[in-house]
Amino acid sequence: MPEKDIQFKVFRYKQGQDAPVYDTFTVPCDEDTTVLVALQAIRRDDDPSLTLRHSCHHASCGTCGLRINGQEELGCVVRVLELGTDTVVVEPMSNLPVISDLVVSMVPFYGVLNEVERPYIRQSEFMQQADTPKGIEMYTRYENCLECGLCVSACPIMGSDEAYQGPAALAAAWRVFEEPRGNDPEAALDWTDHAHGCWRCHVAYECTEACPSDVQPAEKIMSLRRELTKRKLGRLFSFGR
Amino acid sequence: MEKAKRLDDKARPKRPLQAWFDVRQDRLGTWAFALNRLTGIGLTVYLFLHLGVLSLLAQGPEAWDDFLELAHHPLYLMLDVILIFGILFHGLNGIRVALVGMGIGVRSQRTLFWVLMGIGLVLLVVSAWLVFTI
């Protein structure tokens, strides 16, 4: 497929600036050009001050989360020409504060995860006996979540309730409940059982739609509700655990 | 553990209403969410309007008769149909939210939404026909 010139309308903001602006750049794209590659080309050829986050280029690290034409995506796996638009609007993720251009602060995101005091990356029970190469103490098993923040960006409740725990943290709490590994599953439920926890979700399912790693946060939030409902009914009728 | 602090976003001040209506093209979720909020607000406003209209009864038969005359105007009947749409959407989407929240139809919530909306559409058409013919 021949190259095609695509206009990129990119969100720009530097600290101290009154308001964000959009700069437009033209980038020749072929069928393999991803949004991340195009943004790197802009930074290399047009404006070295453009700030963006990225690392692995293959949807593993979760650092290049963006809003592309209004939808939450990992920039590294979205092919520009497949978007089918002559102009591609690139913005930072929503519901997280902008640091510079396309980079948002992940402090609120990780802060909620830390609040649970349940590490998201946990020691594997299955791999402890496995041989490890010299220099590596032990393997760890990674949960599906990339911690990219796309679910938080897509959630309509995150934009209106600052105290909402959010889909990623609630999904993490459900993982603790279904696979406690020494943690207290009831404490995980307790942590989500309030007005800004799992009950705050309004079932828009945007988090599940946005998740690039099939974590299905909305389903996990509904599972939390189901367990909490069972627990409350059990306590009410005194046949609970 | 210290509670996570939300940071101010100087580039994008919070606009909760905007967040409600930040619909994502062909995605269903926020459309349903936004319509649910709109119809919820609409129904709340209607409740107070309804009470206001009922208070005409206290002003005697003439006031009520004047209102009835207005209530038969086609534009007013159209408002009735919009009201029925609001009730049906809010109620049926609420059923979806309640069922999914209880763990029923979690994986098929999209289908559940469309089935309920199909039922709602049939009820809306029948209701509109009744509103304009009775």
Chai-1 contact restraints between the chains, C-beta under 6 A:
chainA,res_idxA,chainB,res_idxB,connection_type,confidence,min_distance_angstrom,max_distance_angstrom,comment,restraint_id
A,Y13,B,A11,contact,1.0,0.0,6.0,A-B,restraint_1
A,P20,B,A11,contact,1.0,0.0,6.0,A-B,restraint_2
A,G70,B,R24,contact,1.0,0.0,6.0,A-B,restraint_3
A,Q71,B,R24,contact,1.0,0.0,6.0,A-B,restraint_4
A,P97,B,L7,contact,1.0,0.0,6.0,A-B,restraint_5
A,P97,B,D9,contact,1.0,0.0,6.0,A-B,restraint_6
A,V98,B,D9,contact,1.0,0.0,6.0,A-B,restraint_7
A,V98,B,A11,contact,1.0,0.0,6.0,A-B,restraint_8
A,S105,B,L7,contact,1.0,0.0,6.0,A-B,restraint_9
A,P108,B,A4,contact,1.0,0.0,6.0,A-B,restraint_10
A,P108,B,R6,contact,1.0,0.0,6.0,A-B,restraint_11
A,G111,B,A4,contact,1.0,0.0,6.0,A-B,restraint_12
A,V112,B,A4,contact,1.0,0.0,6.0,A-B,restraint_13
A,N114,B,M1,contact,1.0,0.0,6.0,A-B,restraint_14
A,E115,B,M1,contact,1.0,0.0,6.0,A-B,restraint_15
A,E115,B,A4,contact,1.0,0.0,6.0,A-B,restraint_16
A,E117,B,M1,contact,1.0,0.0,6.0,A-B,restraint_17
A,P156,B,A19,contact,1.0,0.0,6.0,A-B,restraint_18
A,P156,B,W20,contact,1.0,0.0,6.0,A-B,restraint_19
A,P156,B,T30,contact,1.0,0.0,6.0,A-B,restraint_20
A,P156,B,F33,contact,1.0,0.0,6.0,A-B,restraint_21
A,G159,B,A19,contact,1.0,0.0,6.0,A-B,restraint_22
A,S160,B,P16,contact,1.0,0.0,6.0,A-B,restraint_23
A,S160,B,A19,contact,1.0,0.0,6.0,A-B,restraint_24
A,E162,B,R6,contact,1.0,0.0,6.0,A-B,restraint_25
A,H202,B,F33,contact,1.0,0.0,6.0,A-B,restraint_26
A,V203,B,V97,contact,1.0,0.0,6.0,A-B,restraint_27
A,V203,B,V100,contact,1.0,0.0,6.0,A-B,restraint_28
A,A204,B,G29,contact,1.0,0.0,6.0,A-B,restraint_29
A,A204,B,T30,contact,1.0,0.0,6.0,A-B,restraint_30
A,A204,B,F33,contact,1.0,0.0,6.0,A-B,restraint_31
A,Y205,B,G29,contact,1.0,0.0,6.0,A-B,restraint_32
A,E206,B,G29,contact,1.0,0.0,6.0,A-B,restraint_33
A,E206,B,T30,contact,1.0,0.0,6.0,A-B,restraint_34
A,E209,B,R27,contact,1.0,0.0,6.0,A-B,restraint_35
A,E219,B,V106,contact,1.0,0.0,6.0,A-B,restraint_36
A,M222,B,V100,contact,1.0,0.0,6.0,A-B,restraint_37
A,M222,B,V106,contact,1.0,0.0,6.0,A-B,restraint_38
A,R225,B,G101,contact,1.0,0.0,6.0,A-B,restraint_39
A,R226,B,G103,contact,1.0,0.0,6.0,A-B,restraint_40
